[in-house]
């Protein structure tokens, strides 16, 4: 097909409905008979509308409360830290299988007694856990969640 062979037709006019029986779209003008959708004006209904019957959204039971979009912090108890020493961060805790993922937030909570002297660098710790760490001669530093390293794209 060439540019000079294209068939160009004028855009057709909109259909004029309701102009008498002989017009083809007369009387009900393609709207059927009676009912909300046959009347003039706005007849928009919500997607959940079921013809006056109780809508599905109302019929389905809902759960109370809400579900947080934030991932929960992985919990480590202070008595599990007794086997560690020196600098302790997310990666150290993951190596010792105390947490599942080193790239998620970690919270330290007090349980039993802490005897190890450690330099803890995690995202969260309870006030009592921080006090126990300092009492054992260690320190706590709040740090950001470690970011995953992006993999370099392979060239073809």
C-alpha positions as a Python dict, from the first residue, in 0.01 Angstrom:
ca = {
    (1, 'X'): (0, 0, 0),
    (2, 'X'): (121, 343, -93),
    (3, 'X'): (46, 679, 65),
    (4, 'X'): (-148, 796, -241),
    (5, 'X'): (-360, 477, -236),
    (6, 'X'): (-491, 521, 119),
    (7, 'X'): (-868, 544, 138),
    (8, 'X'): (-954, 839, 358),
    (9, 'X'): (-1314, 871, 468),
    (10, 'X'): (-1475, 1148, 665),
    (11, 'X'): (-1544, 1061, 1028),
    (12, 'X'): (-1908, 969, 1061),
    (13, 'X'): (-2138, 1189, 1267),
    (14, 'X'): (-2268, 1072, 1603),
    (15, 'X'): (-2590, 875, 1598),
    (16, 'X'): (-2898, 1094, 1658),
    (17, 'X'): (-3131, 876, 1862),
    (18, 'X'): (-3490, 930, 1970),
    (19, 'X'): (-3603, 1113, 1655),
    (20, 'X'): (-3913, 911, 1566),
    (21, 'X'): (-3993, 553, 1474),
    (22, 'X'): (-3868, 578, 1116),
    (23, 'X'): (-3528, 702, 1232),
    (24, 'X'): (-3415, 350, 1325),
    (25, 'X'): (-3323, 447, 1681),
    (26, 'X'): (-3655, 600, 1777),
    (27, 'X'): (-3888, 559, 2077),
    (28, 'X'): (-3664, 394, 2343),
    (29, 'X'): (-3345, 492, 2153),
    (30, 'X'): (-3166, 162, 2219),
    (31, 'X'): (-3204, 190, 2597),
    (32, 'X'): (-3462, -83, 2639),
    (33, 'X'): (-3776, -19, 2839),
    (34, 'X'): (-3800, 123, 3190),
    (35, 'X'): (-3544, 107, 3469),
    (36, 'X'): (-3266, 326, 3598),
    (37, 'X'): (-3048, 293, 3289),
    (38, 'X'): (-3326, 393, 3053),
    (39, 'X'): (-3386, 732, 3219),
    (40, 'X'): (-3205, 1051, 3130),
    (41, 'X'): (-2939, 1198, 3353),
    (42, 'X'): (-2659, 1020, 3535),
    (43, 'X'): (-2705, 653, 3598),
    (44, 'X'): (-2360, 560, 3720),
    (45, 'X'): (-2363, 283, 3976),
    (46, 'X'): (-2072, 155, 4184),
    (47, 'X'): (-1895, -155, 4055),
    (48, 'X'): (-2016, -344, 4363),
    (49, 'X'): (-2386, -264, 4302),
    (50, 'X'): (-2591, -580, 4268),
    (51, 'X'): (-2933, -450, 4166),
    (52, 'X'): (-3048, -347, 4511),
    (53, 'X'): (-2945, -675, 4669),
    (54, 'X'): (-2690, -646, 4950),
    (55, 'X'): (-2356, -581, 4783),
    (56, 'X'): (-2073, -833, 4806),
    (57, 'X'): (-1855, -578, 4987),
    (58, 'X'): (-2113, -554, 5264),
    (59, 'X'): (-2180, -928, 5279),
    (60, 'X'): (-1817, -1038, 5323),
    (61, 'X'): (-1700, -1043, 5687),
    (62, 'X'): (-1410, -813, 5772),
    (63, 'X'): (-1119, -865, 6008),
    (64, 'X'): (-1089, -630, 6304),
    (65, 'X'): (-794, -396, 6337),
    (66, 'X'): (-542, -344, 6059),
    (67, 'X'): (-239, -516, 5913),
    (68, 'X'): (83, -318, 5914),
    (69, 'X'): (270, -274, 5587),
    (70, 'X'): (603, -268, 5771),
    (71, 'X'): (797, -589, 5823),
    (72, 'X'): (837, -690, 6187),
    (73, 'X'): (1183, -672, 6337),
    (74, 'X'): (1365, -998, 6405),
    (75, 'X'): (1396, -1048, 6780),
    (76, 'X'): (1718, -1154, 6956),
    (77, 'X'): (1729, -1203, 7332),
    (78, 'X'): (2027, -1090, 7541),
    (79, 'X'): (2098, -1439, 7683),
    (80, 'X'): (2172, -1555, 7325),
    (81, 'X'): (2443, -1287, 7298),
    (82, 'X'): (2652, -1444, 7579),
    (83, 'X'): (2829, -1670, 7325),
    (84, 'X'): (2945, -1366, 7124),
    (85, 'X'): (3222, -1113, 7183),
    (86, 'X'): (3363, -798, 7023),
    (87, 'X'): (3169, -615, 6753),
    (88, 'X'): (2824, -764, 6687),
    (89, 'X'): (2608, -655, 6391),
    (90, 'X'): (2338, -805, 6168),
    (91, 'X'): (2587, -1016, 5974),
    (92, 'X'): (2745, -1159, 6291),
    (93, 'X'): (2399, -1251, 6422),
    (94, 'X'): (2311, -1416, 6089),
    (95, 'X'): (2634, -1621, 6089),
    (96, 'X'): (2549, -1754, 6437),
    (97, 'X'): (2191, -1836, 6316),
    (98, 'X'): (2033, -1598, 6566),
    (99, 'X'): (1846, -1420, 6283),
    (100, 'X'): (1728, -1542, 5945),
    (101, 'X'): (1803, -1239, 5728),
    (102, 'X'): (2088, -990, 5787),
    (103, 'X'): (1915, -734, 5560),
    (104, 'X'): (1611, -698, 5790),
    (105, 'X'): (1578, -493, 6108),
    (106, 'X'): (1680, -651, 6439),
    (107, 'X'): (1560, -575, 6791),
    (108, 'X'): (1743, -683, 7107),
    (109, 'X'): (1523, -764, 7407),
    (110, 'X'): (1632, -839, 7765),
    (111, 'X'): (1599, -1196, 7890),
    (112, 'X'): (1803, -1349, 8170),
    (113, 'X'): (2150, -1207, 8230),
    (114, 'X'): (2410, -1074, 7987),
    (115, 'X'): (2772, -1143, 8079),
    (116, 'X'): (2955, -1092, 7747),
    (117, 'X'): (3124, -760, 7670),
    (118, 'X'): (3001, -669, 7322),
    (119, 'X'): (2983, -366, 7094),
    (120, 'X'): (2631, -404, 6956),
    (121, 'X'): (2533, -232, 6629),
    (122, 'X'): (2170, -306, 6542),
    (123, 'X'): (1854, -116, 6456),
    (124, 'X'): (1660, -143, 6783),
    (125, 'X'): (1708, -244, 7145),
    (126, 'X'): (1486, -213, 7450),
    (127, 'X'): (1592, 30, 7724),
    (128, 'X'): (1646, -257, 7968),
    (129, 'X'): (1859, -444, 7710),
    (130, 'X'): (2077, -135, 7655),
    (131, 'X'): (2120, -101, 8032),
    (132, 'X'): (2224, -470, 8057),
    (133, 'X'): (2476, -429, 7772),
    (134, 'X'): (2632, -124, 7940),
    (135, 'X'): (2635, -300, 8276),
    (136, 'X'): (2832, -587, 8117),
    (137, 'X'): (3087, -333, 7989),
    (138, 'X'): (2967, -314, 7630),
    (139, 'X'): (2806, -49, 7415),
    (140, 'X'): (2504, -9, 7188),
    (141, 'X'): (2497, 190, 6864),
    (142, 'X'): (2182, 234, 6655),
    (143, 'X'): (2254, 181, 6283),
    (144, 'X'): (2047, 166, 5964),
    (145, 'X'): (1941, -164, 5807),
    (146, 'X'): (2225, -281, 5579),
    (147, 'X'): (2140, -246, 5210),
    (148, 'X'): (2170, -535, 4968),
    (149, 'X'): (2440, -499, 4703),
    (150, 'X'): (2304, -463, 4350),
    (151, 'X'): (2423, -724, 4106),
    (152, 'X'): (2600, -596, 3794),
    (153, 'X'): (2418, -673, 3469),
    (154, 'X'): (2592, -927, 3248),
    (155, 'X'): (2696, -804, 2903),
    (156, 'X'): (2596, -1013, 2603),
}
